[in-house]
Amino acid sequence: MKNRGILIVLLAGLMMSCGGGGKTAKVAVKNQSGWEIKALTVGISGQEKTIRNLPNGGATTLLFQGLHGSHYSLNGKLSNGTMIHGDYGYASNGVELDDSFVVYGGGRIGFNPGPH
């Protein structure tokens, strides 16, 4: 029984180290497009989160955990049919991120890297 407890602790430690050690990306998204964002998928490090029905002037924050070397990808659509697409920044292994994106008219995206 004692060995079983040690094995559980070792497996938990291994899972933490393989998962990026808890490094996170806090990503703010603001809509200044003049239209509702019908859907916007933000991806990084093999993870994706989708924002739906974000009104013009609205903002939200996404949290990603277990980061590894990767970049952001954004794909979505405004309520007027305009497509949103772009690849931005770079996440290095072990770096905490605090970044933001602003979606403007015409599907343009502003990327503002925060302090790392």
Buried (B, 14 or more C-beta within 10 A) or exposed (E): EEEEEEEEEEEEEEEEEEEBEEBBBBBBBBBBBBBBBBBBBBBBBEBEBEBEEBEBEBBBEBEBEBBBEBEBBBBBBBBEEBEBEBEBBEBEEEBBBBBBBBBBEEBEBEBEEEEE
